[in-house]
Structures are given as structure tokens and as C-alpha cells.
Amino acid sequence: MATATPTPLDELTWDQSFQRDLPADPEGEVFPRQVINAAWSRVAPTPVRAPRLLAWAPEVAELLGIDGVHAPDALAQVLSGNVAAQGMAPFATVYAGHQFGHFAGQLGDGRAISLGEIVRPDGARWELQLKGAGPTPYSRTADGRAVLRSSVREFLCSEAMHHLGVPTTRALSLVGTGEDVVRDMLYSGDPRPEPGAVVCRVAPSFIRFGHFENFAWRKDHANLTRLADHVLARHYPDLGAPGPDAYLAMLQAIATHTATLMAEWMRVGFVHGVMNTDNLSVLGLTIDYGPYGWLEGYDPGWTPNTTDRQGKRYRFGNQPGVGLWNLARLAEAVYPLVQDEAALNAVLEGYRDTFAAAQQAIFVAKLGLGAWRPEDDDLVTDWLACLSAVETDMTLAYRQLSDCTAADRAPAEWLAVVAPALYVPLDDAQQAAWVAWLRRWAARVRGGAPDAARQAVMRQANPKYVLRNWMAQLAIDAAEQGDLAPLTRLHAVLRRPYDDQPEAHADFYQRRPEWARHKPGCSMLSCSS
């Protein structure tokens, strides 16, 4: 990376704690290889022809201490990887992982290059990482690049999830490269050139379960210990000095964060699509936005990933269970540090309790129940049965319910509440089931908090606007033609997902249009999406 016109990134304080605490790959050249006895490799981003700043997240810039967009052309040079700000020292990390239930061996940052950590005056640290900035030793046969469509999706979803209140990595910027990248979007044997882009991702850390799996698989217990000590010192300093008790407490904290994250995904109807162990963060953040999606019609069996079409391992309803399965793989990896199987199993059992408690609290808020009662089990079960009986939009159904008063009403008026969420008409039996449930719900919440107070709680648990795949695709189609207005507008709407936004209502508060049901990019996606 060269140096060029100073940008606000040059004025920040940079550090490299991962590089300082963990061993480097001695090989300085970039070519595919197995990296042993090391945690990271020095690698510079590959320059691009004509970088251009396409999108910017002001809230993330503020986190980093950047006041507005200054010198956008110079920023595009840095955030594409063409030039280095003072203090950057680019690197890529090695990890392993289980993919679709099978151990895959060495993986690593194949198209992500970290620039280092920004240290804020209050001590907070934010690692910046460029996704799509060129090959690394972990790219295998790939080019390390990213297309505009996948980069738009990552930029938008990172910020959409944050504003929904779901733990996530963030995105500072989206930069077009001015170069084409060849991809086969649906793995159909039809590769085509597409515009390239780079996303700058931001998080306290990008360490994954797979970083631990890599050293455990190689039986490199010395570096496994160094990695655990780094995570303790950087992210869990309150757990005490390194040792078996602290390592066990670290696993417990990760399990708690993961269970909470799974409950949050279920709350908003999000499906990650690729819940491999290398895609789970040790901080409980949503990480790696590939073939994700939000439920349109409520269907616990839905996955957006074409690769998972047959087995549906990572379907919506299976995500909490996969979170536990992945934690079990992490527990196996850290066993050499703890050597107490019973204690590790107790952590895994505790995950179930944490998730159950979080999910119960979420249903209390989403349905406006005030507090949980034993009979609410049946109320929730029957609500989900109504959602499943015919194709019903999950987001709209919850939001429509949030706007209801607890007063009883005629059957036709009750059905009008749910009508905007229905993709197909209800038959007589289905109408009766919906009316019966809505009356039970009204009786349950009546006499509790006043309608206005209850509705306020429900509206903060039930977003009005989520990043539906078809919305993202419309923004992508326009951006590929050089029109950034739809991307900018969608980004603005997603930054206020719980607010009534009359100006956005017609475009964004609606069921999936029929034209989008099977359109590529609007329903299922591949890992190349």
C-alpha cells in the first residue's frame, strides 16, 4: 500500500494487538499455502483502478472519531486498499472450521484484510477490515475480490442489524473499484463479469470459533493458549488471570452471547444462511453476511442459501440448535486448556437455559404480555400456528398486532388487522382460528398496561422495516447502472426500523411483491451472492 493525501484515518491512533500477541507467518509472499505455527500473515491489499466512495455510515464514522466525510476521493483510495493511512499494518488471519457439519481444515481470511485497530480516547478499540481487497494466503483458488451486489448487501445488512438492536459487525463504507469481477452467481455454469466493490467492516474483533479450532486441530496447544490469553485480555478482562478457570469462564461468556444472538435473530426473522463455525464470533456478533435473508412468509423451515436447499441445515428454526452444536465444537477446541469435560458440558447445558429465557422475554415484548404466565406457552404456540397455516408475512403480522388496542371488535375488524400480512385469502376455518386467537390475545393483555404503553413496548420489539432481499436487489440493480439514490434511501430507512416513516410506507412496508418470489437475488441466494 502506498501513501497519499492525508485523510481523517491518518489522524487516528492505530494499534496492532493481534499481531503483537500472536505469532506471524514467516513467509512474506502471497500464494495459497498451509500456514502452521502462526496466526496471521502480512498481506497488502491489491490496488484497484478507479475507487469511488459509494456509501458511508455516519454513525460508524462517529464511533471511530471521524467527523463527517472529508476528502472523499482520498478516503476511497484508503478504503479500497490502494493507499495506507499512517499506522496501518495490513494482515490476514488463519482459522479452520466446520462447514455444513463437516470439518473443512484450514480456511482463513480469503478475501478480508485487516488494517489494524483504532484506539479511541476512552480506550475502546475498533478493528477495520477490508472485504474484497484482493488475495491472501487463504484465498485458495479464489481472487479475493467481491462484487458490488454482495458488497451492497453486506454494507446495508451490517447497519440494518445494528439499528434493529442485533449484535453485529458494522460497515463504515462501500467503495466501488472501477474493475469487473467474474462470478457465477447461482453456480449454474454461467460466469459473468460484474462490477467490483470493497466494504470496510468494523468490529471490536473478527475472531471466530474457527481460530480456536485451527490450533486445536493442529494440536498446537502453545498457540491455542496464546490465542485464549489474547481474547481474555482484549475482550474479557474481568474474568481473571489466564488459567483453566478463566478459560472456562470465557467459554461461558461466549455461550451466553451466542444464545442471546440466536434469540435476537429469531426475534426479527433473520436467517444467516451459513452458520459454519468459522462464521460465529467469539463476541456474539453477527458476522459474514452472505446468503442471508429475512422471513417473508413465516416458515421455520426456510433457508435463503441455495447450497443448503436440500439439507436445510441452517434453516430459520434450526439456528438456535446450530448455535449449540457450534459451541460444542468450540468446547472441544478449548478442552486442552480446561481439561474438565463435566464443566464444559455444564456450559453447553446452560446455553439452552439462556436461550429459553431470552426467547421468553422476547415473546413477552413482541406480544405485549407484560410478564410471562404459564398459559402463555399455549398462546405463543397457537400464534405461530396461525402464522404458519397460510403464508403470512412475519414482520407485518407482528407490527400490525403492535398497533392494536385491546378492545374487542367484530370478526371482520379483527381480520382487517391481519389482512396486510396475508399472501393468500383465508378460508372459513382459518378466519375462525385467527379471530379466536386475536380475541384471546386481547383478553390476555386487557387490564395490563394501558394500550399506549403496551403498544410502545411492542413497537420497539417488532420492527416496521427490515432488509428484505427484494429491497436490496432493487438497490443493487440501480447501483449497477450508476444510480445510488435507491441505495441511499434504503440505507436511511433501515437506520430507523422501529419508527413510522410515512415517506417510506408505500415502498418498504409491504409484503414481498409477486415478481420477487423467484427472481434471483430476491429469494434464495448462493454463497457467491
Secondary structure as GFF3:
##gff-version 3
##sequence-region A 1 529
A	DSSP	three_ten_helix	8	11	.	.	.	ID=ss1
A	DSSP	beta_strand	13	15	.	.	.	ID=ss2
A	DSSP	alpha_helix	17	21	.	.	.	ID=ss3
A	DSSP	beta_strand	40	42	.	.	.	ID=ss4
A	DSSP	beta_strand	52	56	.	.	.	ID=ss5
A	DSSP	alpha_helix	58	64	.	.	.	ID=ss6
A	DSSP	alpha_helix	72	80	.	.	.	ID=ss7
A	DSSP	beta_strand	91	93	.	.	.	ID=ss8
A	DSSP	beta_strand	96	99	.	.	.	ID=ss9
A	DSSP	beta_strand	102	106	.	.	.	ID=ss10
A	DSSP	beta_strand	112	119	.	.	.	ID=ss11
A	DSSP	beta_strand	125	131	.	.	.	ID=ss12
A	DSSP	alpha_helix	148	164	.	.	.	ID=ss13
A	DSSP	beta_strand	170	183	.	.	.	ID=ss14
A	DSSP	beta_strand	192	203	.	.	.	ID=ss15
A	DSSP	alpha_helix	209	217	.	.	.	ID=ss16
A	DSSP	alpha_helix	221	235	.	.	.	ID=ss17
A	DSSP	three_ten_helix	237	239	.	.	.	ID=ss18
A	DSSP	alpha_helix	244	268	.	.	.	ID=ss19
A	DSSP	beta_strand	270	271	.	.	.	ID=ss20
A	DSSP	three_ten_helix	277	279	.	.	.	ID=ss21
A	DSSP	beta_strand	293	294	.	.	.	ID=ss22
A	DSSP	three_ten_helix	306	308	.	.	.	ID=ss23
A	DSSP	three_ten_helix	316	318	.	.	.	ID=ss24
A	DSSP	alpha_helix	319	338	.	.	.	ID=ss25
A	DSSP	alpha_helix	341	367	.	.	.	ID=ss26
A	DSSP	alpha_helix	376	389	.	.	.	ID=ss27
A	DSSP	alpha_helix	394	402	.	.	.	ID=ss28
A	DSSP	alpha_helix	411	418	.	.	.	ID=ss29
A	DSSP	three_ten_helix	419	421	.	.	.	ID=ss30
A	DSSP	alpha_helix	428	445	.	.	.	ID=ss31
A	DSSP	alpha_helix	451	461	.	.	.	ID=ss32
A	DSSP	alpha_helix	469	480	.	.	.	ID=ss33
A	DSSP	alpha_helix	485	494	.	.	.	ID=ss34
A	DSSP	three_ten_helix	502	504	.	.	.	ID=ss35
A	DSSP	alpha_helix	505	508	.	.	.	ID=ss36
A	DSSP	three_ten_helix	514	516	.	.	.	ID=ss37
###
